[in-house]
Amino acid sequence: MQAEIPRVVIAGTHSGCGKTTIASGLMAALVTRGCTVQPFKTGPDFIDPSHHTLICGRPSRNLDFCMMGETGIRRTFAAASAGAEIAVIEGAMGLFDGREGSDTASAAHVARILKAPVILVVDVHAVSRSVHAVVKGFRDFDPRVKIAGIIYNKIGSDRHRQMIAQEEFVPALGWVPKQLESEVKSRHLGLVMAHESPAMKTYGRVIAESCDLDRILDIARAAPPLNIPVPVAQKTPAARHRPVIGVARDDAFCFYYQDNLDRLARAGAELRPFSPIADTEPDVDAIYIGGGYPELHAEALERSRCRQFIRDRAAAGIPIYGECGGLMYLCGSLEADREYEMAGVLPARAVMTKKLQALGYVHGAFGSRPDLWTGTVAFRGHEFHYSRVECGPDARFAIRLGQGAGIRSGNDGLTEYNTIGTYTHAYFTDAFCRKFVAAAAAFKKR
């Protein structure tokens, strides 16, 4: 079907040029103006979308070709944009930076798939006329990508702006002054999460004062209609028959793809948030523990009664799926500033490291245990962590990776009982969600 969705990609020349600040500020400025804004982020990111979601009041979605494919990007984009007046898509890294140095999965690639105009953020700190060589290079590099305007970031003074404005090769849509008082802090996995710092929202005023919002809206509205594949309708069981999957949601566990949660719900699950930090013992039929920062909250996790609850429920056979931080929590212990006791479900200990242990896309398949609830299901995802998991001699793995490091030697999905812990942040398939929900339903009937 054809869909007319006003849209724009906010991309940068490189990481650190200010595109996250500009994109978030633009979202905030448009929301303040009364627009309904649907946010997106290219690539496998959890942190920037948390800021988008807080600002826009609508869940930010990831658009990643390597995990979703072209059809998946279009479907997610169209479904999430329903009811929105404009879609704002924040790019990752530089505009043309894709997988393994290629164009694949770059912000430019996503812009081409969605026929979306690009607004390029250019950092002009310590440069004036030379910036136009950069702008012309980006404009001409790939004729398939329409760079509709430039937002110049870190303008030092009126004179600095005037020097740059003497020439124009792509229309200037904004002149953003250097901001010192509202910088968002970072840590080893990126910026802090939105619930830890609302500073991104403050950039809305700056963008409203320094950018031409009317022209940006006109550019977004001029985007051509999109051909969107029509999804196959799925029957959803009545609420009383739905198994309940408990989803760990607190400061320690906050990395989730919204599409994963939606797919689990469409597959028939009721999703019920709970907090492993806060001593909660949820009445659930399965448990999903996403990634996050258990190392920053290890003392609270060790002290919480939820740790024993998870261990007991695992021994009783409840299906549990943990990713990255969830994997670390399911281990026997976690070594950070000292060693903390964790849930003790998996025969391993997690150790924080100063050196990056893995970063990149992953693909593989479940199936090494014939009795495991996942069956033989292929998947794609991403891994990014500063920790390692030291497994016991009798460790068993549920996943063999075709690409990626995993836990050990290309094996991922450390498993015990009906519990699986992975370093992979998987982009769930419908097949995996059906298996997970079916396992929860089977446990519910026991």
MOPE-V750894 format. One record per residue. N is the residue number from 1. OMEGA is omega in whole degrees, 0 to 359 (none if undefined). NEAR is the number of other ideal C-beta (glycine too) atoms within 10 Angstrom. Layout:
BEGIN
N,OMEGA,NEAR
N,OMEGA,NEAR
END
This chain:
BEGIN
1,179,9
2,180,8
3,176,13
4,183,10
5,175,23
6,187,20
7,178,24
8,175,25
9,173,32
10,184,23
11,181,31
12,175,27
13,182,23
14,174,14
15,178,11
16,181,11
17,177,22
18,185,22
19,178,30
20,177,27
21,181,23
22,181,25
23,180,32
24,178,29
25,178,29
26,177,30
27,181,31
28,180,25
29,180,23
30,177,24
31,178,18
32,180,15
33,179,14
34,180,7
35,170,17
36,188,14
37,173,22
38,182,25
39,175,29
40,175,26
41,175,27
42,177,26
43,185,23
44,187,22
45,175,22
46,191,22
47,179,19
48,177,25
49,178,22
50,176,23
51,178,31
52,183,28
53,179,17
54,183,20
55,190,28
56,183,21
57,176,10
58,182,19
59,175,18
60,183,26
61,174,26
62,175,24
63,187,29
64,183,27
65,184,20
66,182,20
67,189,26
68,187,22
69,184,14
70,180,14
71,179,12
72,178,17
73,182,23
74,181,19
75,180,17
76,181,20
77,183,25
78,182,20
79,182,13
80,184,22
81,181,23
82,179,9
83,179,8
84,177,18
85,178,17
86,173,22
87,177,23
88,185,28
89,176,26
90,178,29
91,176,29
92,180,25
93,176,19
94,185,20
95,186,26
96,182,18
97,180,21
98,184,22
99,175,16
100,178,8
101,180,7
102,176,11
103,186,16
104,178,12
105,176,24
106,175,25
107,177,30
108,179,25
109,179,25
110,178,28
111,179,26
112,180,18
113,184,17
114,181,23
115,186,14
116,173,27
117,183,20
118,168,26
119,187,29
120,175,28
121,182,27
122,178,24
123,183,20
124,175,23
125,176,12
126,177,9
127,175,16
128,186,16
129,181,10
130,181,10
131,181,18
132,174,19
133,177,11
134,182,17
135,180,21
136,179,13
137,179,10
138,181,24
139,188,18
140,188,10
141,181,13
142,183,17
143,180,7
144,181,10
145,181,23
146,173,17
147,189,23
148,181,21
149,181,19
150,166,27
151,179,27
152,184,25
153,178,24
154,173,18
155,186,18
156,184,13
157,175,10
158,179,10
159,178,9
160,178,20
161,182,17
162,179,10
163,180,15
164,186,22
165,179,12
166,177,9
167,180,11
168,180,11
169,172,14
170,184,18
171,176,13
172,181,19
173,181,21
174,178,24
175,189,20
176,179,23
177,178,17
178,182,14
179,180,16
180,190,6
181,188,6
182,183,15
183,179,11
184,183,20
185,179,9
186,171,10
187,191,13
188,179,14
189,179,19
190,179,14
191,173,21
192,181,17
193,185,20
194,182,23
195,179,12
196,179,15
197,178,17
198,189,12
199,181,19
200,182,24
201,183,19
202,182,16
203,178,27
204,179,20
205,180,14
206,181,19
207,179,24
208,182,16
209,189,12
210,180,21
211,180,23
212,185,16
213,180,17
214,180,10
215,178,16
216,177,25
217,178,17
218,178,12
219,180,22
220,182,22
221,180,14
222,178,12
223,185,21
224,176,10
225,180,11
226,170,19
227,185,10
228,175,17
229,180,12
230,181,8
231,177,11
232,180,6
233,179,7
234,176,11
235,180,6
236,181,13
237,177,14
238,186,7
239,184,7
240,181,6
241,184,11
242,170,20
243,183,23
244,174,17
245,176,27
246,181,26
247,181,22
248,181,27
249,174,19
250,183,18
251,181,17
252,186,26
253,189,29
254,181,20
255,179,21
256,169,21
257,181,27
258,178,16
259,178,22
260,180,22
261,179,19
262,180,18
263,177,21
264,179,23
265,179,16
266,179,17
267,173,24
268,182,21
269,163,27
270,181,19
271,184,16
272,180,15
273,173,12
274,183,21
275,174,17
276,178,29
277,194,19
278,174,12
279,183,13
280,177,16
281,190,15
282,175,19
283,187,8
284,181,23
285,176,24
286,184,27
287,177,27
288,181,26
289,183,29
290,179,23
291,181,26
292,186,26
293,178,20
294,180,31
295,179,21
296,183,15
297,186,21
298,181,25
299,179,13
300,178,18
301,179,24
302,185,15
303,187,13
304,176,21
305,181,12
306,179,21
307,179,20
308,178,12
309,179,18
310,180,27
311,182,18
312,181,13
313,177,24
314,180,21
315,178,13
316,174,11
317,178,15
318,177,22
319,178,29
320,177,26
321,181,26
322,182,28
323,173,26
324,176,26
325,176,29
326,175,27
327,182,28
328,180,36
329,181,29
330,177,29
331,179,27
332,180,18
333,178,19
334,180,25
335,176,19
336,173,17
337,169,9
338,180,9
339,181,15
340,175,20
341,178,14
342,188,25
343,175,31
344,179,19
345,183,25
346,183,30
347,184,16
348,171,25
349,179,19
350,182,28
351,175,18
352,181,19
353,176,12
354,182,6
355,176,6
356,183,11
357,180,16
358,177,19
359,176,12
360,180,14
361,185,19
362,165,28
363,182,16
364,181,25
365,169,17
366,169,25
367,182,16
368,175,15
369,183,15
370,181,7
371,184,5
372,186,21
373,181,20
374,188,23
375,179,16
376,184,12
377,176,21
378,181,13
379,173,22
380,180,22
381,185,24
382,176,25
383,182,25
384,184,20
385,176,23
386,178,16
387,172,22
388,178,21
389,180,24
390,188,15
391,173,18
392,184,13
393,182,5
394,183,7
395,176,17
396,183,16
397,182,23
398,188,22
399,170,28
400,183,16
401,170,24
402,176,11
403,179,12
404,183,21
405,183,20
406,181,23
407,182,26
408,172,16
409,179,9
410,174,16
411,177,19
412,178,27
413,174,31
414,189,29
415,175,23
416,186,20
417,174,16
418,182,22
419,176,26
420,175,28
421,184,30
422,168,29
423,181,31
424,165,27
425,186,24
426,168,25
427,191,23
428,170,23
429,176,17
430,181,13
431,179,15
432,181,22
433,177,22
434,179,18
435,182,20
436,181,26
437,177,25
438,177,18
439,178,24
440,179,27
441,179,18
442,178,16
443,180,19
444,184,15
445,184,7
446,none,8
END
